[in-house]
Amino acid sequence: MKKCLSLGDTVTKIEIVGTGCAKCKRLFANAEQAVKELKIAADVIKVDDIDEIVNRGIMLTPALFINGKVRAEGRIPDVNEIKMMLLE
């Protein structure tokens, strides 16, 4: 499932990697909120295919990827932490 928020000039790719558990859903919501508050353009994507998760080498879910780089694994960064990651 893909949700695109086009609020700025630069498009950022945010991927929430996990099986769809409550923690994965909370991380997805936090990522959406961070994008909304920063008013940036971002594709926020859920990656829940088990083969894709394994291929990425993820051992703990949820995981947060920003522009192809793993930024958090096995924990749920809050909205402010995700905002800081997006601004780096």
N, C-alpha and C positions, 0 to 999 in steps of 0.2 A: 504494500500500500504506500502511496506517495502523496505527500501534501506539499504544495509549493506556495511559499509566501513571497510575493514579489513586492518588496517595500523599499528597495534602494537600487543602486546601480550595479553593485557587484553581487554575483550569485555564489553563495557558499553551499557546499554539499555536506549535510549532516546526516549521519547514518546511526540509527539505534539498532544495535545487534543483540538479538535475544529471542527467546522462544515465545514471547507474548505474555509472560507472567506479569503480575501486578507491578513488580519493580521496573520491568521494561516499559510498561505503560506510563509509570510515573516519570521515568527519564524522558520519554517521548514528550510528555506534557511540559516538563521543565525546559526542554530544548525549544519547543514551540513558543513558550512564554519568553524565553531569552531573545529569540529572534524578533518577536513582536515588540518587546521593550526597546531593543536596539534599532528597530526600524530598518533592518537589512533584508536584502533578498536572499532567500535560502531555500534549498530543497531539503525538506526533512523527510527522511525515508526510513521505514521499518524494514529490517533485514531479519526475517524469521525462518529462512530455509536452513535446516540443520546442516546440510552439506556445505553451504556457504559459510556458516559459523565455524565449522571444522576447518575448512580451507583457509580461513583467516587466522587460524591458530588461537582462537578465543577459548580460554579454559574456564573463565568465570563470566557469567552474564548478570546484568546487562553490560554492554560495552558501548562506548561513544566514540565514533569516528568523525573527525572534522577534516574535510578535504583529503580523505584517504589515510589520515594518520590516527592511530588509536590514542585517545586522550584520557579515557577512563575505562577501567575494566573491573567488574565485580562490585561496583558501588554506584550510587546515584548522586552525581554532583547536583547541587542546588542551582537555582536560576542564576544567582549572582556569579557562581563559579563558572558556569557555562558562558555567561556574558564575558567574563574575563578571558576565557579561552578563545572566544570568537574575536576579541579585540587584539589578540597577540599577533 
